[in-house]
Amino acid sequence: MVHIAASMTSTSRSAIIIGAGPAGLAAAELLAEAGWRVTIHERMPNPARKFLLAGHGGLNLTHSEPLDAFLDRYGAARQHLEPAIRDFTPADLRAWCEGLGIETFIGSSGRVFPKQMKASPLLRAWLARLASLGVQLVSRSHWTGWEGDALTFATPDGQRTEQADAHIFALGGASWPRLGSNGGWREAFAAHGAAIAPLRPANSGFLVNWSSVFREKAAGEPIKRAAFSFGGRTVRGEAVLASYGIEGGAIYALGSRIREAIERTGDATLDIDLSPDLDIDALAGRLTTARKDSTANRLRKAGLSPAAASLIREDVRGAALPADPQELARRIKQVRIRLSAVAGIDRAISTAGGVTWDSLNADYSLKRDPRCFIAGEMLDWEAPTGGYLLQACFATGRAAARGAMAKR
Ligand SMILES: Cc1cc2nc3c(=O)[nH]c(=O)nc-3n(C[C@H](O)[C@H](O)[C@H](O)COP(=O)(O)OP(=O)(O)OC[C@H]3O[C@@H](n4cnc5c(N)ncnc54)[C@H](O)[C@@H]3O)c2cc1C
């Protein structure tokens, strides 16, 4: 597919962008708008596969909370990402969507979604804009490394070698490798002088050694409106019981702390309050009124779902639940689960680690090769779900493009 804008002259500068995810496409747009000749190389047959998958969950584009609180979600990477995000804020991202004809809305949690709750209309409109700007997208073109200053690509027609005024890498992390980003870039980048923090699963589930009865009964069931606590932090929300363990929004929010504890000590204990709106006395009151009932009925009448009830039973591993309402209330408000390991990166929402900030100049170029820029999830940052991932990918893609434009 080749589109060359009529207004372009042979003197315009050129960029090769590798990776057609949100970071690469965002970089391409800015450069093409500035009159650059832009070619995107993508190893998959189609662009932005992970972005489309994110659309299955509604496509949480960004978050509407105040910018300072928003920036705090990036933890230690805040200082590095802040200039890029202040330059392309969550409000800018919403305005950009509207500019593509995609209306957005703020959900009850403050998260921002496209009204259609999917990614394909937005991606279609975006690709059409890029095509109208003359951006060339070469699919099935797998970047394999450097040959001198030039980039090498494996394509169905054989190996190609290309170079441009700027090379922007937006190759993603290593989660969901079948969608294209598989972390296969690490070796070539290390040899090219970049330091790389190990890629680890982020926003991923954790393994729990459930009993086989529980695993069969509860896998796939949500635990809703609970409070999940670990390491002094409590998150209210939802988790999903999986056959391998536990996953979902509240777990992801505590994920980096849990992951670090497991790396340090080999396991971590998660506390769950299954009835966070009632204190022990109020909950015990509800359990008392229904005292003549079976325990299952008492739990149901106290507002607990069958999955929550199973979780309490799993916590006591087959022992009888206490008949005393105060005791039972205490159990409901402090279910403890031992998490034994982080689930595999294959199914994680995102990746921690990547090219370190020390390897980069402030304009997102590599210190060892200032013509080479890096953006998106292949950089060393992580954030919880809530729209923070896509916002940083868009913002760093644009920041890398600005870096390239500023170079003489
Ligand atoms: C199930 C799921 C749901 C998600 N939901 C959300 C959400 O709602 N909100 C949110 O903020 N984030 C969400 N995310 C995360 C978000 O999708 C990613 O953070 C984002 O796509 C990363 O963008 P990127 O451009 O850095 O990399 P990617 O989107 O991974 O794109 C990188 C591209 O580079 C290509 N590539 C890799 N290596 C090569 C190579 N050697 N040569 C050529 N091309 C190459 C890949 O094929 C890929 O197309 C979700 C992720 C998953 C898995």
The ligand as an SDF file (V2000), in Angstrom:
LIG
                    3D

 53 58  0  0  0  0  0  0  0  0999 V2000
   -6.1000   -7.6730   26.4910 C   0  0  0  0  0  0  0  0  0  0  0  0
   -5.5460   -6.2810   26.5480 C   0  0  0  0  0  0  0  0  0  0  0  0
   -6.3850   -5.2200   26.8480 C   0  0  0  0  0  0  0  0  0  0  0  0
   -5.8560   -3.9170   26.9440 C   0  0  0  0  0  0  0  0  0  0  0  0
   -6.7090   -2.8850   27.2400 N   0  0  0  0  0  0  0  0  0  0  0  0
   -6.1970   -1.6440   27.3940 C   0  0  0  0  0  0  0  0  0  0  0  0
   -7.0550   -0.5460   27.7010 C   0  0  0  0  0  0  0  0  0  0  0  0
   -8.2910   -0.6680   27.7310 O   0  0  0  0  0  0  0  0  0  0  0  0
   -6.4700    0.6780   27.9390 N   0  0  0  0  0  0  0  0  0  0  0  0
   -5.1180    0.8570   27.8720 C   0  0  0  0  0  0  0  0  0  0  0  0
   -4.6470    1.9710   28.1380 O   0  0  0  0  0  0  0  0  0  0  0  0
   -4.2930   -0.1470   27.5010 N   0  0  0  0  0  0  0  0  0  0  0  0
   -4.8000   -1.3890   27.2660 C   0  0  0  0  0  0  0  0  0  0  0  0
   -3.9690   -2.4040   26.9110 N   0  0  0  0  0  0  0  0  0  0  0  0
   -2.5180   -2.1150   26.7160 C   0  0  0  0  0  0  0  0  0  0  0  0
   -2.2590   -1.4370   25.3740 C   0  0  0  0  0  0  0  0  0  0  0  0
   -2.9450   -2.1240   24.3390 O   0  0  0  0  0  0  0  0  0  0  0  0
   -0.7540   -1.4160   25.1010 C   0  0  0  0  0  0  0  0  0  0  0  0
   -0.1150   -0.7560   26.1730 O   0  0  0  0  0  0  0  0  0  0  0  0
   -0.4200   -0.7050   23.8020 C   0  0  0  0  0  0  0  0  0  0  0  0
   -1.0050   -1.3620   22.6870 O   0  0  0  0  0  0  0  0  0  0  0  0
    1.0950   -0.6270   23.5810 C   0  0  0  0  0  0  0  0  0  0  0  0
    1.3050    0.1580   22.4300 O   0  0  0  0  0  0  0  0  0  0  0  0
    2.6820    0.1280   21.6430 P   0  0  0  0  0  0  0  0  0  0  0  0
    2.4440    0.8990   20.3870 O   0  0  0  0  0  0  0  0  0  0  0  0
    3.7870    0.5270   22.5350 O   0  0  0  0  0  0  0  0  0  0  0  0
    2.9390   -1.4140   21.3000 O   0  0  0  0  0  0  0  0  0  0  0  0
    2.0160   -2.4830   20.5620 P   0  0  0  0  0  0  0  0  0  0  0  0
    0.5960   -2.0890   20.5470 O   0  0  0  0  0  0  0  0  0  0  0  0
    2.3710   -3.7820   21.1600 O   0  0  0  0  0  0  0  0  0  0  0  0
    2.5290   -2.4040   19.0630 O   0  0  0  0  0  0  0  0  0  0  0  0
    3.8440   -2.7890   18.7090 C   0  0  0  0  0  0  0  0  0  0  0  0
    3.8330   -3.2150   17.2630 C   0  0  0  0  0  0  0  0  0  0  0  0
    5.1700   -3.5010   16.8560 O   0  0  0  0  0  0  0  0  0  0  0  0
    5.1580   -4.6340   16.0110 C   0  0  0  0  0  0  0  0  0  0  0  0
    6.4820   -5.2530   16.0460 N   0  0  0  0  0  0  0  0  0  0  0  0
    7.0890   -5.8430   17.1040 C   0  0  0  0  0  0  0  0  0  0  0  0
    8.3020   -6.2830   16.7460 N   0  0  0  0  0  0  0  0  0  0  0  0
    8.4750   -5.9640   15.4470 C   0  0  0  0  0  0  0  0  0  0  0  0
    9.5410   -6.1390   14.5230 C   0  0  0  0  0  0  0  0  0  0  0  0
   10.6880   -6.7430   14.8660 N   0  0  0  0  0  0  0  0  0  0  0  0
    9.3890   -5.6800   13.2490 N   0  0  0  0  0  0  0  0  0  0  0  0
    8.2410   -5.0450   12.8770 C   0  0  0  0  0  0  0  0  0  0  0  0
    7.1880   -4.8550   13.7140 N   0  0  0  0  0  0  0  0  0  0  0  0
    7.3150   -5.2980   14.9870 C   0  0  0  0  0  0  0  0  0  0  0  0
    4.0850   -5.5080   16.6180 C   0  0  0  0  0  0  0  0  0  0  0  0
    3.5990   -6.4700   15.6940 O   0  0  0  0  0  0  0  0  0  0  0  0
    3.0370   -4.4910   17.0310 C   0  0  0  0  0  0  0  0  0  0  0  0
    2.0870   -4.2760   16.0180 O   0  0  0  0  0  0  0  0  0  0  0  0
   -4.4650   -3.6870   26.7460 C   0  0  0  0  0  0  0  0  0  0  0  0
   -3.6330   -4.7700   26.4180 C   0  0  0  0  0  0  0  0  0  0  0  0
   -4.1590   -6.0570   26.3160 C   0  0  0  0  0  0  0  0  0  0  0  0
   -3.2370   -7.1950   25.9730 C   0  0  0  0  0  0  0  0  0  0  0  0
  1  2  1  0
  2  3  1  0
  2 52  2  0
  3  4  2  0
  4  5  1  0
  4 50  1  0
  5  6  2  0
  6  7  1  0
  6 13  1  0
  7  8  2  0
  7  9  1  0
  9 10  1  0
 10 11  2  0
 10 12  1  0
 12 13  2  0
 13 14  1  0
 14 15  1  0
 14 50  1  0
 15 16  1  0
 16 17  1  0
 16 18  1  0
 18 19  1  0
 18 20  1  0
 20 21  1  0
 20 22  1  0
 22 23  1  0
 23 24  1  0
 24 25  2  0
 24 26  1  0
 24 27  1  0
 27 28  1  0
 28 29  2  0
 28 30  1  0
 28 31  1  0
 31 32  1  0
 32 33  1  0
 33 34  1  0
 33 48  1  0
 34 35  1  0
 35 36  1  0
 35 46  1  0
 36 37  1  0
 36 45  1  0
 37 38  2  0
 38 39  1  0
 39 40  1  0
 39 45  2  0
 40 41  1  0
 40 42  2  0
 42 43  1  0
 43 44  2  0
 44 45  1  0
 46 47  1  0
 46 48  1  0
 48 49  1  0
 50 51  2  0
 51 52  1  0
 52 53  1  0
M  END
$$$$
